[in-house]
Amino acid sequence: MTSDGNPYARFRRALETGNETLVVAAARELPQVALDDALRICLVLRGGDPDRYERAAVRWLGRFALEAREVTINDLRVAAGALDALPEHPAEAMELLQRLCVARSVG
């Protein structure tokens, strides 16, 4: 099977397009979406349907709470604030979320 047939390769290409429909369809083909990829999905969804973005962001926050090492309530507050700011300030919000992920050994 070539990389064209690999579901993860299709998912990565969909992320590169920034097309919400392609990203969601490609993500559904994956057996599991890693937390860092789920954050990239949030980034793509931020400009579309606000309710869809909100659901994805809340799911990401819940997964972060469960998967992060030694996560604190303050970490969750910071992450929630960054997710709330992501639609208007994507660069700053993503940087903050990525720093949190690195600090808490999730990816």
MOPAC internal coordinates of N, CA, C and O (Angstrom, degrees):
PM7 1SCF
backbone

  N    0.0000 0     0.00 0     0.00 0    0    0    0
  C    1.4408 1     0.00 0     0.00 0    1    0    0
  C    1.5279 1   108.75 1     0.00 0    2    1    0
  O    1.2310 1   119.98 1   -45.02 1    3    2    1
  N    1.3052 1   117.63 1   134.98 1    3    2    1
  C    1.4623 1   121.83 1   179.16 1    5    3    2
  C    1.5152 1   109.78 1   -83.63 1    6    5    3
  O    1.2310 1   120.97 1    -8.67 1    7    6    5
  N    1.3197 1   115.74 1   171.33 1    7    6    5
  C    1.4657 1   119.28 1   178.27 1    9    7    6
  C    1.5202 1   111.37 1   -65.31 1   10    9    7
  O    1.2310 1   120.38 1   157.87 1   11   10    9
  N    1.3559 1   116.88 1   -22.13 1   11   10    9
  C    1.4721 1   119.94 1   176.96 1   13   11   10
  C    1.5233 1   110.61 1   -63.25 1   14   13   11
  O    1.2310 1   120.26 1   149.86 1   15   14   13
  N    1.3599 1   117.10 1   -30.14 1   15   14   13
  C    1.4428 1   121.33 1  -178.73 1   17   15   14
  C    1.5166 1   113.81 1   -90.09 1   18   17   15
  O    1.2310 1   120.28 1   172.46 1   19   18   17
  N    1.2987 1   117.06 1    -7.54 1   19   18   17
  C    1.4539 1   122.48 1  -178.55 1   21   19   18
  C    1.5316 1   109.34 1   -76.92 1   22   21   19
  O    1.2310 1   119.59 1   -57.57 1   23   22   21
  N    1.3484 1   118.40 1   122.43 1   23   22   21
  C    1.4653 1   120.11 1  -178.92 1   25   23   22
  C    1.5346 1   113.04 1   -57.65 1   26   25   23
  O    1.2310 1   120.48 1   142.35 1   27   26   25
  N    1.3422 1   116.69 1   -37.65 1   27   26   25
  C    1.4623 1   118.08 1  -179.21 1   29   27   26
  C    1.5313 1   111.33 1   -68.93 1   30   29   27
  O    1.2310 1   120.20 1   142.98 1   31   30   29
  N    1.3215 1   117.22 1   -37.02 1   31   30   29
  C    1.4715 1   120.41 1   177.13 1   33   31   30
  C    1.5271 1   109.97 1   -63.44 1   34   33   31
  O    1.2310 1   120.42 1   138.32 1   35   34   33
  N    1.3322 1   116.81 1   -41.68 1   35   34   33
  C    1.4716 1   119.86 1   176.79 1   37   35   34
  C    1.5225 1   110.67 1   -62.85 1   38   37   35
  O    1.2310 1   120.83 1   139.08 1   39   38   37
  N    1.3323 1   116.02 1   -40.92 1   39   38   37
  C    1.4601 1   120.31 1   178.90 1   41   39   38
  C    1.5308 1   110.95 1   -61.58 1   42   41   39
  O    1.2310 1   120.34 1   134.67 1   43   42   41
  N    1.3331 1   116.96 1   -45.33 1   43   42   41
  C    1.4733 1   120.63 1  -179.97 1   45   43   42
  C    1.5293 1   110.86 1   -62.34 1   46   45   43
  O    1.2310 1   120.56 1   138.75 1   47   46   45
  N    1.3323 1   116.54 1   -41.25 1   47   46   45
  C    1.4678 1   119.70 1   177.84 1   49   47   46
  C    1.5318 1   110.44 1   -64.74 1   50   49   47
  O    1.2310 1   120.40 1   141.02 1   51   50   49
  N    1.3210 1   116.85 1   -38.98 1   51   50   49
  C    1.4625 1   120.20 1   178.35 1   53   51   50
  C    1.5275 1   110.46 1   -63.01 1   54   53   51
  O    1.2310 1   120.54 1   138.30 1   55   54   53
  N    1.3380 1   116.57 1   -41.70 1   55   54   53
  C    1.4654 1   119.84 1   177.02 1   57   55   54
  C    1.5269 1   110.97 1   -58.84 1   58   57   55
  O    1.2310 1   120.82 1   138.80 1   59   58   57
  N    1.3288 1   116.04 1   -41.20 1   59   58   57
  C    1.4676 1   120.40 1  -179.10 1   61   59   58
  C    1.5260 1   111.85 1   -63.08 1   62   61   59
  O    1.2310 1   120.01 1   149.29 1   63   62   61
  N    1.3256 1   117.58 1   -30.71 1   63   62   61
  C    1.4687 1   120.32 1   179.13 1   65   63   62
  C    1.5170 1   111.59 1   -73.69 1   66   65   63
  O    1.2310 1   120.61 1   150.67 1   67   66   65
  N    1.3329 1   116.44 1   -29.33 1   67   66   65
  C    1.4563 1   120.35 1  -176.26 1   69   67   66
  C    1.5197 1   112.89 1    75.64 1   70   69   67
  O    1.2310 1   120.38 1  -170.50 1   71   70   69
  N    1.3314 1   116.88 1     9.50 1   71   70   69
  C    1.4603 1   121.83 1  -179.37 1   73   71   70
  C    1.5270 1   109.06 1   -82.96 1   74   73   71
  O    1.2310 1   120.91 1   -64.76 1   75   74   73
  N    1.3156 1   115.86 1   115.24 1   75   74   73
  C    1.4601 1   122.25 1  -175.03 1   77   75   74
  C    1.5315 1   111.79 1   -57.27 1   78   77   75
  O    1.2310 1   120.06 1   135.29 1   79   78   77
  N    1.3182 1   117.50 1   -44.71 1   79   78   77
  C    1.4637 1   121.59 1  -178.56 1   81   79   78
  C    1.5214 1   111.49 1   -62.80 1   82   81   79
  O    1.2310 1   120.47 1   135.00 1   83   82   81
  N    1.3377 1   116.71 1   -45.00 1   83   82   81
  C    1.4593 1   120.46 1   178.72 1   85   83   82
  C    1.5230 1   111.84 1   -64.71 1   86   85   83
  O    1.2310 1   120.67 1   138.73 1   87   86   85
  N    1.3176 1   116.32 1   -41.27 1   87   86   85
  C    1.4642 1   120.74 1  -178.60 1   89   87   86
  C    1.5240 1   110.62 1   -63.71 1   90   89   87
  O    1.2310 1   120.45 1   133.10 1   91   90   89
  N    1.3139 1   116.74 1   -46.90 1   91   90   89
  C    1.4704 1   120.26 1  -178.93 1   93   91   90
  C    1.5313 1   110.31 1   -64.23 1   94   93   91
  O    1.2310 1   120.27 1   136.67 1   95   94   93
  N    1.3217 1   117.09 1   -43.33 1   95   94   93
  C    1.4644 1   120.48 1   179.46 1   97   95   94
  C    1.5318 1   111.03 1   -63.44 1   98   97   95
  O    1.2310 1   120.27 1   136.74 1   99   98   97
  N    1.3213 1   117.09 1   -43.26 1   99   98   97
  C    1.4672 1   120.73 1   179.96 1  101   99   98
  C    1.5268 1   110.94 1   -67.25 1  102  101   99
  O    1.2310 1   119.97 1   141.90 1  103  102  101
  N    1.3153 1   117.67 1   -38.10 1  103  102  101
  C    1.4665 1   121.00 1   179.53 1  105  103  102
  C    1.5264 1   110.83 1   -64.21 1  106  105  103
  O    1.2310 1   120.48 1   145.50 1  107  106  105
  N    1.3197 1   116.69 1   -34.50 1  107  106  105
  C    1.4695 1   120.18 1   179.61 1  109  107  106
  C    1.5334 1   112.34 1   -65.91 1  110  109  107
  O    1.2310 1   120.47 1   157.52 1  111  110  109
  N    1.3225 1   116.71 1   -22.48 1  111  110  109
  C    1.4678 1   120.57 1   179.02 1  113  111  110
  C    1.5274 1   112.24 1   -78.51 1  114  113  111
  O    1.2310 1   120.27 1   164.09 1  115  114  113
  N    1.3218 1   117.09 1   -15.91 1  115  114  113
  C    1.4676 1   120.39 1  -175.87 1  117  115  114
  C    1.5267 1   110.28 1   -82.42 1  118  117  115
  O    1.2310 1   120.22 1   -36.23 1  119  118  117
  N    1.3317 1   117.19 1   143.77 1  119  118  117
  C    1.4587 1   119.27 1   176.41 1  121  119  118
  C    1.5292 1   111.65 1   -67.37 1  122  121  119
  O    1.2310 1   120.94 1   148.75 1  123  122  121
  N    1.3266 1   115.80 1   -31.25 1  123  122  121
  C    1.4700 1   121.42 1   178.15 1  125  123  122
  C    1.5248 1   107.77 1  -155.68 1  126  125  123
  O    1.2310 1   120.93 1   -34.79 1  127  126  125
  N    1.3201 1   115.82 1   145.21 1  127  126  125
  C    1.4621 1   121.26 1   177.42 1  129  127  126
  C    1.5256 1   107.30 1  -106.63 1  130  129  127
  O    1.2310 1   120.62 1   -57.46 1  131  130  129
  N    1.3224 1   116.43 1   122.54 1  131  130  129
  C    1.4669 1   120.87 1   178.36 1  133  131  130
  C    1.5253 1   109.57 1   -65.51 1  134  133  131
  O    1.2310 1   120.88 1   -24.22 1  135  134  133
  N    1.3045 1   115.93 1   155.78 1  135  134  133
  C    1.4563 1   121.07 1  -176.58 1  137  135  134
  C    1.5283 1   112.16 1   -60.15 1  138  137  135
  O    1.2310 1   119.96 1   140.03 1  139  138  137
  N    1.3377 1   117.67 1   -39.97 1  139  138  137
  C    1.4639 1   119.23 1   179.02 1  141  139  138
  C    1.5239 1   110.90 1   -66.81 1  142  141  139
  O    1.2310 1   120.08 1   144.76 1  143  142  141
  N    1.3262 1   117.45 1   -35.24 1  143  142  141
  C    1.4599 1   120.11 1   176.33 1  145  143  142
  C    1.5332 1   110.88 1   -70.41 1  146  145  143
  O    1.2310 1   120.42 1   144.52 1  147  146  145
  N    1.3194 1   116.80 1   -35.48 1  147  146  145
  C    1.4625 1   120.09 1   176.78 1  149  147  146
  C    1.5312 1   110.42 1   -62.51 1  150  149  147
  O    1.2310 1   120.72 1   144.74 1  151  150  149
  N    1.3155 1   116.24 1   -35.26 1  151  150  149
  C    1.4628 1   119.77 1   176.63 1  153  151  150
  C    1.5286 1   110.60 1   -67.51 1  154  153  151
  O    1.2310 1   120.64 1   141.72 1  155  154  153
  N    1.3188 1   116.38 1   -38.28 1  155  154  153
  C    1.4791 1   119.69 1   176.43 1  157  155  154
  C    1.5306 1   110.82 1   -64.70 1  158  157  155
  O    1.2310 1   120.64 1   144.24 1  159  158  157
  N    1.3168 1   116.38 1   -35.76 1  159  158  157
  C    1.4699 1   119.47 1   175.47 1  161  159  158
  C    1.5260 1   109.52 1   -62.51 1  162  161  159
  O    1.2310 1   119.97 1   136.36 1  163  162  161
  N    1.3185 1   117.67 1   -43.64 1  163  162  161
  C    1.4709 1   120.94 1   176.76 1  165  163  162
  C    1.5226 1   110.57 1   -57.36 1  166  165  163
  O    1.2310 1   120.57 1   138.60 1  167  166  165
  N    1.3129 1   116.52 1   -41.40 1  167  166  165
  C    1.4592 1   120.71 1   179.73 1  169  167  166
  C    1.5273 1   110.51 1   -60.57 1  170  169  167
  O    1.2310 1   120.36 1   137.80 1  171  170  169
  N    1.3219 1   116.92 1   -42.20 1  171  170  169
  C    1.4668 1   120.65 1   178.40 1  173  171  170
  C    1.5345 1   110.58 1   -67.11 1  174  173  171
  O    1.2310 1   120.30 1   139.39 1  175  174  173
  N    1.3207 1   117.02 1   -40.61 1  175  174  173
  C    1.4654 1   121.03 1  -175.38 1  177  175  174
  C    1.5272 1   113.68 1   -75.13 1  178  177  175
  O    1.2310 1   120.04 1   165.73 1  179  178  177
  N    1.3062 1   117.54 1   -14.27 1  179  178  177
  C    1.4706 1   120.88 1  -172.62 1  181  179  178
  C    1.5213 1   114.24 1   -58.60 1  182  181  179
  O    1.2310 1   119.84 1   150.60 1  183  182  181
  N    1.3244 1   117.90 1   -29.40 1  183  182  181
  C    1.4524 1   120.64 1  -176.69 1  185  183  182
  C    1.5124 1   114.23 1   -94.22 1  186  185  183
  O    1.2310 1   120.19 1   177.06 1  187  186  185
  N    1.3204 1   117.23 1    -2.94 1  187  186  185
  C    1.4583 1   121.19 1  -177.27 1  189  187  186
  C    1.5188 1   112.15 1   -97.85 1  190  189  187
  O    1.2310 1   121.46 1    42.59 1  191  190  189
  N    1.3008 1   114.82 1  -137.41 1  191  190  189
  C    1.4629 1   122.95 1  -179.21 1  193  191  190
  C    1.5295 1   109.76 1   -62.32 1  194  193  191
  O    1.2310 1   119.99 1   -62.02 1  195  194  193
  N    1.3312 1   117.63 1   117.98 1  195  194  193
  C    1.4718 1   120.14 1  -177.78 1  197  195  194
  C    1.5293 1   113.18 1   -59.38 1  198  197  195
  O    1.2310 1   119.78 1   144.31 1  199  198  197
  N    1.3361 1   118.02 1   -35.69 1  199  198  197
  C    1.4622 1   120.13 1   179.77 1  201  199  198
  C    1.5240 1   111.31 1   -67.77 1  202  201  199
  O    1.2310 1   120.82 1   140.96 1  203  202  201
  N    1.3240 1   116.04 1   -39.04 1  203  202  201
  C    1.4593 1   119.89 1   178.31 1  205  203  202
  C    1.5290 1   110.14 1   -65.28 1  206  205  203
  O    1.2310 1   120.67 1   137.46 1  207  206  205
  N    1.3269 1   116.33 1   -42.54 1  207  206  205
  C    1.4643 1   119.96 1   177.41 1  209  207  206
  C    1.5311 1   109.91 1   -61.44 1  210  209  207
  O    1.2310 1   120.54 1   134.40 1  211  210  209
  N    1.3205 1   116.57 1   -45.60 1  211  210  209
  C    1.4689 1   120.80 1  -178.47 1  213  211  210
  C    1.5304 1   110.83 1   -57.92 1  214  213  211
  O    1.2310 1   120.14 1   134.97 1  215  214  213
  N    1.3233 1   117.34 1   -45.03 1  215  214  213
  C    1.4691 1   120.71 1   179.47 1  217  215  214
  C    1.5318 1   110.82 1   -62.56 1  218  217  215
  O    1.2310 1   120.55 1   136.23 1  219  218  217
  N    1.3267 1   116.56 1   -43.77 1  219  218  217
  C    1.4713 1   119.90 1   179.56 1  221  219  218
  C    1.5258 1   110.84 1   -64.85 1  222  221  219
  O    1.2310 1   120.36 1   139.00 1  223  222  221
  N    1.3186 1   116.92 1   -41.00 1  223  222  221
  C    1.4668 1   120.60 1  -179.42 1  225  223  222
  C    1.5288 1   111.08 1   -65.93 1  226  225  223
  O    1.2310 1   120.19 1   138.75 1  227  226  225
  N    1.3148 1   117.23 1   -41.25 1  227  226  225
  C    1.4679 1   120.38 1   178.64 1  229  227  226
  C    1.5283 1   110.50 1   -65.69 1  230  229  227
  O    1.2310 1   120.21 1   138.96 1  231  230  229
  N    1.3418 1   117.20 1   -41.04 1  231  230  229
  C    1.4659 1   119.86 1   176.17 1  233  231  230
  C    1.5319 1   110.48 1   -60.99 1  234  233  231
  O    1.2310 1   120.77 1   137.43 1  235  234  233
  N    1.3532 1   116.14 1   -42.57 1  235  234  233
  C    1.4549 1   119.16 1  -179.94 1  237  235  234
  C    1.5313 1   110.08 1   -62.07 1  238  237  235
  O    1.2310 1   120.49 1   135.70 1  239  238  237
  N    1.3182 1   116.67 1   -44.30 1  239  238  237
  C    1.4636 1   120.67 1  -178.89 1  241  239  238
  C    1.5299 1   110.77 1   -62.00 1  242  241  239
  O    1.2310 1   120.35 1   138.79 1  243  242  241
  N    1.3256 1   116.94 1   -41.21 1  243  242  241
  C    1.4628 1   120.25 1   177.55 1  245  243  242
  C    1.5185 1   112.00 1   -63.05 1  246  245  243
  O    1.2310 1   120.75 1   137.17 1  247  246  245
  N    1.3150 1   116.18 1   -42.83 1  247  246  245
  C    1.4585 1   119.70 1   177.88 1  249  247  246
  C    1.5236 1   111.06 1   -65.29 1  250  249  247
  O    1.2310 1   120.37 1   140.00 1  251  250  249
  N    1.3253 1   116.90 1   -40.00 1  251  250  249
  C    1.4619 1   120.25 1   177.71 1  253  251  250
  C    1.5298 1   109.48 1   -59.65 1  254  253  251
  O    1.2310 1   120.37 1   136.44 1  255  254  253
  N    1.3236 1   116.90 1   -43.56 1  255  254  253
  C    1.4623 1   121.09 1   179.91 1  257  255  254
  C    1.5285 1   111.22 1   -60.11 1  258  257  255
  O    1.2310 1   120.50 1   143.18 1  259  258  257
  N    1.3257 1   116.65 1   -36.82 1  259  258  257
  C    1.4654 1   120.63 1  -177.66 1  261  259  258
  C    1.5234 1   113.76 1   -83.83 1  262  261  259
  O    1.2310 1   120.24 1   145.79 1  263  262  261
  N    1.3213 1   117.15 1   -34.21 1  263  262  261
  C    1.4625 1   120.79 1  -171.86 1  265  263  262
  C    1.5243 1   114.39 1   -95.66 1  266  265  263
  O    1.2310 1   119.80 1   159.81 1  267  266  265
  N    1.3082 1   117.99 1   -20.19 1  267  266  265
  C    1.4652 1   120.89 1  -176.67 1  269  267  266
  C    1.5276 1   110.41 1   -75.39 1  270  269  267
  O    1.2310 1   121.72 1   -31.51 1  271  270  269
  N    1.3105 1   114.31 1   148.49 1  271  270  269
  C    1.4657 1   119.93 1   177.33 1  273  271  270
  C    1.5288 1   109.48 1   -83.89 1  274  273  271
  O    1.2310 1   121.76 1   -50.20 1  275  274  273
  N    1.3054 1   114.23 1   129.80 1  275  274  273
  C    1.4593 1   121.07 1   175.06 1  277  275  274
  C    1.5246 1   112.54 1    50.82 1  278  277  275
  O    1.2310 1   120.65 1  -138.92 1  279  278  277
  N    1.3248 1   116.36 1    41.08 1  279  278  277
  C    1.4597 1   120.87 1   178.85 1  281  279  278
  C    1.5262 1   109.28 1   -65.72 1  282  281  279
  O    1.2310 1   121.28 1   -36.57 1  283  282  281
  N    1.3046 1   115.15 1   143.43 1  283  282  281
  C    1.4681 1   120.86 1   179.81 1  285  283  282
  C    1.5289 1   109.42 1  -112.65 1  286  285  283
  O    1.2310 1   121.35 1   -14.99 1  287  286  285
  N    1.3051 1   115.02 1   165.01 1  287  286  285
  C    1.4630 1   120.01 1   175.42 1  289  287  286
  C    1.5217 1   109.52 1   -60.48 1  290  289  287
  O    1.2310 1   120.31 1   141.70 1  291  290  289
  N    1.3108 1   117.01 1   -38.30 1  291  290  289
  C    1.4610 1   119.87 1   178.14 1  293  291  290
  C    1.5289 1   111.19 1   -63.53 1  294  293  291
  O    1.2310 1   120.05 1   139.88 1  295  294  293
  N    1.3347 1   117.51 1   -40.12 1  295  294  293
  C    1.4639 1   120.41 1   175.78 1  297  295  294
  C    1.5245 1   110.17 1   -56.87 1  298  297  295
  O    1.2310 1   120.95 1   136.95 1  299  298  297
  N    1.3296 1   115.78 1   -43.05 1  299  298  297
  C    1.4629 1   119.89 1  -179.48 1  301  299  298
  C    1.5278 1   111.28 1   -66.95 1  302  301  299
  O    1.2310 1   120.37 1   142.58 1  303  302  301
  N    1.3249 1   116.89 1   -37.42 1  303  302  301
  C    1.4709 1   120.22 1   176.11 1  305  303  302
  C    1.5272 1   110.69 1   -62.54 1  306  305  303
  O    1.2310 1   121.05 1   133.81 1  307  306  305
  N    1.3239 1   115.59 1   -46.19 1  307  306  305
  C    1.4620 1   120.87 1  -179.54 1  309  307  306
  C    1.5301 1   110.17 1   -62.79 1  310  309  307
  O    1.2310 1   120.70 1   134.68 1  311  310  309
  N    1.3310 1   116.28 1   -45.32 1  311  310  309
  C    1.4645 1   120.62 1  -179.98 1  313  311  310
  C    1.5289 1   110.42 1   -63.10 1  314  313  311
  O    1.2310 1   120.16 1   136.91 1  315  314  313
  N    1.3201 1   117.30 1   -43.09 1  315  314  313
  C    1.4698 1   120.49 1   179.55 1  317  315  314
  C    1.5294 1   110.21 1   -63.10 1  318  317  315
  O    1.2310 1   120.31 1   138.52 1  319  318  317
  N    1.3182 1   117.01 1   -41.48 1  319  318  317
  C    1.4617 1   120.30 1   177.53 1  321  319  318
  C    1.5162 1   112.20 1   -63.44 1  322  321  319
  O    1.2310 1   120.62 1   139.35 1  323  322  321
  N    1.3219 1   116.43 1   -40.65 1  323  322  321
  C    1.4612 1   120.15 1   178.90 1  325  323  322
  C    1.5257 1   110.64 1   -66.90 1  326  325  323
  O    1.2310 1   120.01 1   138.75 1  327  326  325
  N    1.3176 1   117.58 1   -41.25 1  327  326  325
  C    1.4686 1   120.64 1   177.49 1  329  327  326
  C    1.5283 1   110.66 1   -64.14 1  330  329  327
  O    1.2310 1   120.46 1   143.16 1  331  330  329
  N    1.3107 1   116.73 1   -36.84 1  331  330  329
  C    1.4652 1   121.03 1   177.22 1  333  331  330
  C    1.5291 1   110.37 1   -65.30 1  334  333  331
  O    1.2310 1   120.19 1   144.01 1  335  334  333
  N    1.3283 1   117.24 1   -35.99 1  335  334  333
  C    1.4662 1   122.00 1  -178.56 1  337  335  334
  C    1.5308 1   113.20 1   -84.10 1  338  337  335
  O    1.2310 1   120.10 1   164.74 1  339  338  337
  N    1.3207 1   117.41 1   -15.26 1  339  338  337
  C    1.4694 1   121.25 1  -173.56 1  341  339  338
  C    1.5336 1   113.98 1   -53.15 1  342  341  339
  O    1.2310 1   118.65 1   136.86 1  343  342  341
  N    1.3301 1   120.17 1   -43.14 1  343  342  341
  C    1.4736 1   118.15 1  -179.49 1  345  343  342
  C    1.5321 1   113.87 1   -61.54 1  346  345  343
  O    1.2310 1   119.76 1   144.10 1  347  346  345
  N    1.3166 1   118.06 1   -35.90 1  347  346  345
  C    1.4613 1   120.55 1  -177.34 1  349  347  346
  C    1.5218 1   113.63 1   -93.69 1  350  349  347
  O    1.2310 1   120.15 1   150.95 1  351  350  349
  N    1.3217 1   117.32 1   -29.05 1  351  350  349
  C    1.4735 1   122.33 1  -175.78 1  353  351  350
  C    1.5224 1   110.06 1  -133.59 1  354  353  351
  O    1.2310 1   120.25 1  -113.77 1  355  354  353
  N    1.3405 1   117.12 1    66.23 1  355  354  353
  C    1.4675 1   119.45 1  -172.59 1  357  355  354
  C    1.5262 1   114.98 1   -62.00 1  358  357  355
  O    1.2310 1   119.53 1   139.05 1  359  358  357
  N    1.3103 1   118.49 1   -40.95 1  359  358  357
  C    1.4638 1   119.75 1  -176.22 1  361  359  358
  C    1.5286 1   110.87 1   -64.20 1  362  361  359
  O    1.2310 1   120.46 1   131.60 1  363  362  361
  N    1.3204 1   116.73 1   -48.40 1  363  362  361
  C    1.4617 1   120.61 1  -178.57 1  365  363  362
  C    1.5230 1   111.33 1   -66.67 1  366  365  363
  O    1.2310 1   120.75 1   137.61 1  367  366  365
  N    1.3319 1   116.17 1   -42.39 1  367  366  365
  C    1.4617 1   120.15 1  -178.77 1  369  367  366
  C    1.5225 1   111.16 1   -65.29 1  370  369  367
  O    1.2310 1   120.18 1   135.47 1  371  370  369
  N    1.3328 1   117.26 1   -44.53 1  371  370  369
  C    1.4613 1   120.09 1   179.69 1  373  371  370
  C    1.5248 1   111.17 1   -63.76 1  374  373  371
  O    1.2310 1   120.32 1   140.28 1  375  374  373
  N    1.3100 1   117.00 1   -39.72 1  375  374  373
  C    1.4700 1   119.53 1   178.47 1  377  375  374
  C    1.5237 1   110.33 1   -60.46 1  378  377  375
  O    1.2310 1   120.40 1   135.29 1  379  378  377
  N    1.3129 1   116.83 1   -44.71 1  379  378  377
  C    1.4645 1   121.31 1  -179.96 1  381  379  378
  C    1.5304 1   110.77 1   -64.47 1  382  381  379
  O    1.2310 1   120.19 1   135.50 1  383  382  381
  N    1.3134 1   117.24 1   -44.50 1  383  382  381
  C    1.4615 1   120.47 1   179.78 1  385  383  382
  C    1.5286 1   111.59 1   -65.17 1  386  385  383
  O    1.2310 1   120.51 1   139.95 1  387  386  385
  N    1.3163 1   116.62 1   -40.05 1  387  386  385
  C    1.4599 1   119.78 1   178.15 1  389  387  386
  C    1.5241 1   111.07 1   -65.53 1  390  389  387
  O    1.2310 1   120.27 1   140.83 1  391  390  389
  N    1.3365 1   117.10 1   -39.17 1  391  390  389
  C    1.4726 1   119.56 1   176.67 1  393  391  390
  C    1.5274 1   110.99 1   -62.77 1  394  393  391
  O    1.2310 1   120.73 1   138.83 1  395  394  393
  N    1.3318 1   116.21 1   -41.17 1  395  394  393
  C    1.4670 1   119.56 1   177.66 1  397  395  394
  C    1.5294 1   111.13 1   -61.36 1  398  397  395
  O    1.2310 1   121.13 1   136.45 1  399  398  397
  N    1.3231 1   115.45 1   -43.55 1  399  398  397
  C    1.4771 1   119.88 1   179.79 1  401  399  398
  C    1.5239 1   111.38 1   -61.78 1  402  401  399
  O    1.2310 1   120.61 1   136.83 1  403  402  401
  N    1.3094 1   116.44 1   -43.17 1  403  402  401
  C    1.4566 1   120.08 1   178.71 1  405  403  402
  C    1.5314 1   110.09 1   -64.69 1  406  405  403
  O    1.2310 1   120.43 1   135.22 1  407  406  405
  N    1.3278 1   116.79 1   -44.78 1  407  406  405
  C    1.4577 1   121.29 1  -178.36 1  409  407  406
  C    1.5317 1   111.81 1   -62.43 1  410  409  407
  O    1.2310 1   120.94 1   148.42 1  411  410  409
  N    1.3318 1   115.81 1   -31.58 1  411  410  409
  C    1.4725 1   120.14 1  -176.79 1  413  411  410
  C    1.5287 1   112.94 1  -105.73 1  414  413  411
  O    1.2310 1   121.07 1  -165.23 1  415  414  413
  N    1.3267 1   115.56 1    14.77 1  415  414  413
  C    1.4751 1   122.78 1   173.30 1  417  415  414
  C    1.5318 1   113.40 1    55.53 1  418  417  415
  O    1.2310 1   121.21 1  -133.56 1  419  418  417
  N    1.3145 1   115.29 1    46.44 1  419  418  417
  C    1.4684 1   119.03 1   173.75 1  421  419  418
  C    1.5161 1   108.30 1  -121.51 1  422  421  419
  O    1.2310 1   120.80 1   -26.36 1  423  422  421
  N    1.3102 1   116.07 1   153.64 1  423  422  421
  C    1.4510 1   117.79 1  -178.52 1  425  423  422
  C    1.4348 1   113.97 1  -163.22 1  426  425  423
  O    1.2310 1   120.10 1   180.00 1  427  426  425

